[in-house]
Amino acid sequence: MLSRTFGCVRYIYNWGLRLKTDAYYKEGKRLYYDALSSQLTALKRQPETVWLNEVSSVALQQGLRHLDSAFLNFFEGRAKYPEFHKKHGKQSATFASSAFKWDGQHIMLAKMKEPLAIRWSRRFSGVPSSVTVTRDAANRYHISILVDEATAPLPIVHAQVGVDLGLTHTVILSTGEKVGNPKFLRCDEKRLAIAQQRLSKKQKGSKNRAKARVKVARIHARIADRRRDFAHKLTTRLINENQVIAVESLQVKNMVRNHSLAKSIADVGWSEIIRQLEYKAAWHGRTLVKIDKWYPSSKRCSECGHIMAKMPLEVRGWTCPECGEVHDRDINAAHNVLAAGLAVSACGEAVRPGRKLSAKRQGKPQRSRKAEP
């Protein structure tokens, strides 16, 4: 029943996406949830698609709502244009409160005769408002229950830390600690390459190809799970131990254009670490400060403030020509990130490196250029 529901939800999502795209580009008008919902009722009465009545209608309607959300995210610049859902990709179905029953211990979904057999990761309190069942490419089923729970702030501590992100080490703290990079993708890269090679040799449409595809998906899932678990443990520790956390604002999307470092940057998961720090700080009453992306944290001496003209990546240690202080590149950057973060927190504005002002902004007379005859 879950597989059938996934297929119907995917069909309705792709059907709605096609209607919205054609209506916008061919007729110049936009279709919203109300118009698609009324057409869905007529679609379920047609002989070719009468099988849509075999699953919960709430899950189909939620698929159209997700499509509306996808277009909203696109028009507001948070995501790309919605794409058609594939059969072998991640599948999901959302059930609102009217489509499931919760007795405090078991969940019974609409159109199902038995409650779901759930292996709980943790228990919750309260009444769930919606339930989402997903199946990933590795054929693993997960259930996500939306419930309103109060999050208590953590006790106030007086520790503050600056975090510098790196590749040799995942994070370098202003305390001098360096947290190593596990390199999960590099560890399983050979296994993944062998599995992908075997998959490419299987005949399309065969059962052996389906088995090989699941093996590749399981390796990808193992890498992603380990990376996510490492990020959660690291960010939870930083949130628990520090009241103020200062981090860099990195443009990861631009940095992965460097083909020499793209795989390593994607493997370390900087964006996920920053994302987890943001919502965990909001949950537990901590302060997360992002400094300006142009702040020269690596080139600036944390003792006297001197800024080096150049600092190539291969330079891991340097001596300040002004004060003679010997710096470790990453720890020095973490000290500067913390100092800049405290300044941002105190002043409420971004900290930018000093720039040479033009003659106009300095108030100096400007030489006018006239064309010669």
C-alpha positions in Angstrom: 0.0 0.0 0.0 2.8 2.4 0.7 4.5 1.6 -2.6 1.1 2.2 -4.4 0.7 5.5 -2.5 4.2 6.7 -3.4 3.5 5.9 -7.1 0.2 7.8 -7.1 1.6 10.8 -5.3 4.5 10.9 -7.7 2.1 10.7 -10.7 -0.1 13.6 -9.3 3.0 15.8 -8.6 4.3 15.3 -12.1 0.8 15.8 -13.6 0.4 19.1 -11.7 3.9 20.2 -12.7 3.2 19.6 -16.4 -0.1 21.5 -16.2 1.4 24.5 -14.4 4.4 24.7 -16.8 2.2 24.5 -19.9 -0.3 27.0 -18.6 2.5 29.5 -17.8 4.6 29.2 -20.9 1.8 28.6 -23.4 -1.1 30.6 -22.0 0.6 33.1 -19.8 -1.4 32.2 -16.7 -0.7 30.6 -13.3 -2.4 27.6 -11.8 -2.6 27.3 -8.0 -3.7 24.6 -5.6 -7.5 25.3 -5.9 -7.6 24.9 -9.7 -5.4 21.8 -9.6 -7.5 20.2 -6.8 -10.7 20.6 -8.8 -9.1 19.1 -11.8 -7.8 16.2 -9.7 -11.4 15.3 -8.8 -12.2 15.0 -12.5 -9.0 13.1 -13.2 -9.9 10.4 -10.6 -13.2 9.8 -12.4 -11.6 9.0 -15.8 -11.3 5.3 -16.7 -7.5 5.6 -17.4 -6.7 6.9 -13.9 -9.4 5.4 -11.8 -6.6 3.6 -9.9 -5.9 6.9 -8.1 -9.0 6.1 -5.8 -7.1 3.1 -4.3 -5.0 5.4 -2.1 -5.7 8.1 0.3 -7.0 11.3 -1.3 -5.3 13.4 1.4 -1.9 12.2 0.3 -2.6 13.2 -3.3 -3.8 16.7 -2.2 -0.7 17.1 0.0 1.4 16.3 -3.1 -0.2 19.3 -4.9 0.5 21.5 -1.8 4.1 20.5 -1.9 4.2 21.5 -5.6 2.8 24.9 -4.7 5.5 25.2 -2.0 8.2 24.2 -4.6 7.1 27.0 -6.9 7.0 29.5 -4.1 10.6 28.6 -3.2 11.5 29.0 -6.8 10.0 32.4 -7.3 11.5 33.7 -4.0 15.0 32.5 -5.0 15.4 29.7 -2.5 15.4 26.8 -4.9 15.6 25.9 -8.6 12.7 25.3 -10.9 10.8 22.2 -9.7 11.7 19.0 -11.5 9.8 15.8 -12.3 10.0 13.1 -9.6 11.6 9.9 -10.7 10.6 6.4 -9.9 13.9 5.3 -8.5 14.6 8.4 -6.5 13.3 9.3 -3.0 9.6 8.7 -2.6 7.4 10.4 0.0 3.7 10.7 1.0 2.3 13.2 3.6 -0.8 12.4 5.6 -2.7 15.2 7.4 -4.5 14.7 10.7 -7.6 13.5 8.9 -5.8 10.7 7.2 -4.2 8.9 10.2 -5.1 7.8 13.7 -2.7 8.1 16.7 -3.6 6.4 20.0 -0.4 7.4 21.8 1.5 4.3 20.7 0.6 3.3 17.2 -0.1 5.1 13.9 -2.8 3.9 11.5 -2.7 5.4 8.1 -5.7 5.8 5.8 -6.5 2.8 3.5 -4.3 0.5 5.6 -5.6 -2.4 7.7 -2.8 -2.5 10.3 -0.8 0.1 12.2 2.8 0.8 11.1 5.6 -1.2 12.7 7.9 1.6 13.8 11.3 1.3 15.4 11.3 4.6 17.3 14.4 6.8 17.4 12.9 8.7 20.2 9.5 9.2 21.8 7.5 12.5 21.7 4.8 14.2 23.6 1.8 16.0 22.1 -0.6 15.4 19.3 0.9 15.1 15.8 -0.5 17.3 13.1 0.9 15.5 10.0 2.9 12.3 9.2 5.3 11.9 6.3 6.5 8.5 5.2 9.5 8.3 2.9 11.4 5.6 1.1 15.0 6.5 0.0 16.9 5.0 -3.0 18.3 2.3 -0.7 14.8 1.0 0.0 14.8 2.3 3.6 11.5 3.5 5.1 11.4 6.5 7.5 8.5 8.3 9.2 8.6 11.9 10.1 6.0 13.1 12.6 5.2 16.8 12.9 4.5 17.8 16.5 4.7 21.0 18.4 7.2 20.7 21.3 8.7 23.4 23.5 12.5 23.6 23.4 14.1 24.7 26.7 17.1 27.1 26.5 20.4 25.8 27.8 22.0 27.3 30.9 24.1 30.4 30.2 27.8 29.9 30.0 30.6 32.4 29.6 32.6 30.6 26.9 33.0 32.1 23.4 34.6 30.5 20.4 35.6 31.4 16.9 35.3 28.6 14.3 37.5 28.5 11.2 36.4 25.9 8.6 39.1 23.9 6.7 39.8 20.8 4.7 42.7 19.2 6.5 40.6 19.7 9.7 36.9 20.2 9.6 36.9 23.0 12.1 39.6 24.8 13.9 38.6 26.5 17.2 40.1 29.7 18.7 40.9 27.6 21.8 43.6 25.9 19.7 41.7 22.7 19.2 41.6 21.1 15.7 38.8 18.7 14.9 40.0 16.3 12.2 38.2 15.6 8.9 37.0 12.0 8.7 36.7 12.2 4.8 33.8 9.8 4.6 33.6 9.9 0.8 37.3 9.2 0.4 37.0 6.2 2.7 34.3 4.5 0.6 35.3 5.9 -2.8 36.8 2.6 -4.0 33.8 0.6 -3.0 31.5 3.1 -4.6 33.5 3.0 -7.9 33.4 -0.8 -8.0 29.6 -0.8 -7.3 29.0 1.9 -10.0 31.1 0.0 -12.5 29.1 -3.2 -11.9 25.8 -1.3 -12.2 26.9 0.2 -15.6 27.4 -3.4 -17.0 23.9 -4.7 -16.1 21.2 -4.8 -18.7 18.6 -2.0 -18.4 15.3 -3.2 -17.0 16.7 -6.4 -15.5 16.4 -7.5 -11.9 20.1 -7.7 -11.5 20.4 -4.0 -12.5 17.8 -3.2 -9.8 19.8 -5.0 -7.2 23.0 -3.3 -8.3 21.3 0.1 -8.2 20.2 -0.6 -4.6 23.8 -1.5 -3.6 25.1 1.8 -5.0 22.4 3.7 -3.2 23.3 2.0 0.1 26.9 3.1 -0.2 25.7 6.7 -0.8 23.3 6.4 2.1 26.1 5.2 4.4 28.3 8.1 3.4 25.6 10.6 3.9 24.5 9.1 7.3 28.0 9.1 8.7 28.6 12.7 7.6 25.3 13.9 9.0 26.0 12.1 12.3 29.4 13.6 12.6 28.0 17.1 11.9 25.3 16.7 14.5 27.7 15.6 17.3 30.1 18.4 16.5 27.5 21.2 16.3 25.7 19.9 19.5 29.0 20.0 21.4 29.8 23.5 20.2 26.3 24.7 21.2 26.4 23.1 24.6 29.9 24.5 25.5 29.7 28.1 24.2 27.4 31.0 24.5 28.7 32.9 21.5 29.9 31.2 18.3 31.5 33.1 15.5 31.8 31.5 12.1 32.8 32.5 8.6 30.3 33.2 5.8 31.6 31.1 3.0 30.2 31.0 -0.5 30.4 27.2 -0.9 28.5 27.3 -4.2 31.3 29.4 -5.7 34.1 27.5 -4.0 33.1 24.2 -5.5 33.8 25.6 -9.0 37.5 25.0 -8.2 37.8 21.5 -9.7 40.9 20.7 -7.7 39.1 21.1 -4.4 35.4 20.5 -5.3 35.2 16.9 -4.1 37.0 17.7 -0.8 34.8 20.7 -0.2 31.6 18.7 -0.8 32.8 15.9 1.4 33.5 18.0 4.4 30.0 19.5 4.6 30.5 23.1 5.6 27.0 24.2 4.6 25.4 21.5 6.7 27.5 22.4 9.8 26.5 26.1 9.5 22.9 25.2 9.0 22.8 23.0 12.1 24.5 25.7 14.1 21.9 28.2 13.1 18.8 26.3 14.1 20.4 24.8 17.3 21.5 28.2 18.4 17.9 29.5 17.9 16.5 26.6 19.8 18.8 26.8 22.9 19.3 30.5 23.3 22.8 30.7 21.9 24.2 33.5 19.7 25.6 32.6 16.3 27.5 35.4 14.5 28.5 35.3 10.8 31.3 37.6 9.9 31.7 39.1 6.4 32.9 36.8 3.7 35.6 39.4 2.7 37.1 39.7 6.1 40.8 38.7 5.9 40.9 36.3 8.8 43.9 34.2 7.5 46.0 37.2 6.3 45.5 39.3 9.4 47.8 39.1 12.5 45.6 38.5 15.5 48.2 40.3 17.7 48.9 43.6 16.0 46.3 43.7 13.2 48.8 43.7 10.3 47.4 42.4 7.0 49.6 40.4 4.7 49.4 41.2 1.0 49.2 37.6 -0.1 48.6 34.3 1.7 48.7 31.2 -0.6 46.9 28.0 0.5 50.2 26.1 0.9 51.4 28.6 3.6 50.3 26.9 6.9 52.4 28.9 9.2 53.8 32.5 9.0 55.6 35.1 11.0 54.2 38.7 11.3 56.7 41.2 9.8 55.4 43.9 12.2 55.4 42.3 15.6 57.3 39.1 14.9 54.5 36.8 16.2 54.6 33.2 14.8 51.2 32.1 13.7 49.5 28.8 12.8 47.4 29.8 9.8 44.2 28.2 11.0 44.4 29.0 14.7 45.2 32.6 13.8 42.2 32.7 11.5 40.0 31.3 14.3 41.2 34.1 16.7 40.3 36.7 14.1 36.9 35.2 13.4 36.1 35.4 17.1 37.3 39.0 17.4 35.3 40.0 14.4 32.3 38.1 15.6 32.3 39.9 18.9 32.6 43.2 17.1 29.7 42.4 14.9 27.7 41.3 18.0 28.5 44.5 19.8 28.1 47.0 16.9 25.3 45.2 15.0 26.9 45.5 11.6 29.2 43.6 9.3 33.0 43.9 9.7 34.6 44.6 6.4 38.4 44.9 5.6 39.7 48.4 5.2 39.6 49.7 1.7 41.3 52.6 0.0 38.8 55.4 -0.6 38.6 57.1 -3.9 39.5 60.8 -4.3 35.8 61.7 -4.5 34.9 59.9 -1.2 38.0 61.4 0.5 36.9 64.9 -0.4 40.0 65.7 -2.6 39.7 67.7 -5.8 39.4 65.5 -8.9 41.2 66.0 -12.2 38.8 66.4 -15.0 39.7 64.6 -18.3 38.9 66.6 -21.4 39.1 65.2 -24.9 41.7 66.9 -27.0 40.7 68.3 -30.4 
